[in-house]
């Protein structure tokens, strides 16, 4: 089983990092916990969120592999549907106000293990994340290389690893990041715009290509 091509992996990693950093429930909750409870708490929740992506990786791998086994046309349909979904997500991000709502007063006395489990479950059972993985990962799969399921699994693992790193950084530097975001109110807006542009570009690429 071959590894991903370097250009394939780097292109995916760049898009994944931008999407992970764009304002969303996961990273804002990590930031809030880091601000109010401490960096270890923020990092524990963030690690749980990141590892929750593994369940979506498994589902995407099985689903895409099944589509390939059933019919190449079914796989093409899956990619086109995923492209349309990404365009829809991108338009939503482009229209977003980019408002960052960081609740520094998040309370509670949960242990690190409890916060980790909360992040893990919150991500693992989120149907929106499942749909996102099914739409996003196939865009970087090269069916001509073969081993589509293995490619999908590698992409999902790469997404999980970069999420672990970035969520950990957010949790660790929560105080500094929170202060910087407070002084730069348009940061969230531009991150949303960048992520939205990536979504739309990827979606249109898959819709136009055959």
Secondary structure, DSSP 8 states (H G I E B T S, - for coil): -----HHHHHHHHHHHHHHHHSS-HHHHHHHHHHHHH-HHHHHHHHHHHHHTHHHHHHHHHHHHHHHHHH-HHHHHHHHHHHHHHHHHHHHHHHH--------TT------HHHHHHHHHHHHHT-HHHHHHHHHHGGGG--GGGS-HHHHHHHHHHHHHHHHHHHHHHHHHTHHHHHHHHHH-TTHHHHHHHHHHHHHHHHHHHHHH--
